[in-house]
């Protein structure tokens, strides 16, 4: 259990670091991206480990990579897009 969680956390940080390294302007915040990759991969790996059961380490690690990449993709934004206010401006 500990090795699967540790491996999932390392995979999540690695995926987030790679995403920041390859596309630095497409993510809103470095800290948010790293934490999202870590937590998403850890959660995906641990849930898969409980479903699959002990004795298989490859499946939870692949699931950790998949869940981490999927949630990191939700943070991607257009680099030229400006942030809009939630409150509309009235003139």
C-alpha positions, -999 to 999 in steps of 0.1 A, spaced: 0 0 0 28 24 9 47 18 -22 17 22 -44 9 56 -27 45 67 -29 48 57 -66 15 75 -74 27 106 -57 60 106 -76 41 100 -109 18 129 -101 46 153 -94 65 141 -124 35 146 -147 29 181 -133 65 191 -136 67 178 -172 35 198 -180 50 229 -165 83 224 -183 67 218 -217 39 244 -215 48 270 -189 24 297 -201 -6 275 -203 -11 268 -166 -24 294 -142 -1 288 -113 29 267 -107 19 257 -71 -17 249 -82 -4 227 -110 20 207 -88 -6 202 -61 -32 191 -86 -9 166 -102 1 152 -68 -34 149 -53 -51 136 -85 -25 109 -91 -24 99 -54 -62 97 -53 -64 78 -86 -37 53 -76 -51 46 -41 -87 41 -53 -75 18 -81 -54 -1 -55 -85 -7 -34 -105 -18 -64 -79 -41 -79 -65 -54 -46 -30 -62 -35 -4 -79 -56 -6 -58 -87 14 -26 -87 13 -17 -124 -24 -11 -127 -27 15 -99 4 33 -112 -11 35 -147 -44 47 -133 -25 73 -113 -9 86 -144 -43 87 -162 -62 105 -135 -33 129 -129 -31 138 -166 -69 141 -169 -72 166 -140 -41 185 -151 -57 189 -185 -86 208 -168 -61 235 -158 -49 242 -193 -58 276 -206 -51 296 -238 -19 316 -233 -33 347 -250 -66 347 -232 -71 374 -206 -89 367 -173 -124 380 -171 -141 394 -141 -170 374 -127 -190 406 -124 -201 422 -156 -192 458 -162 -221 482 -167 -216 515 -183 
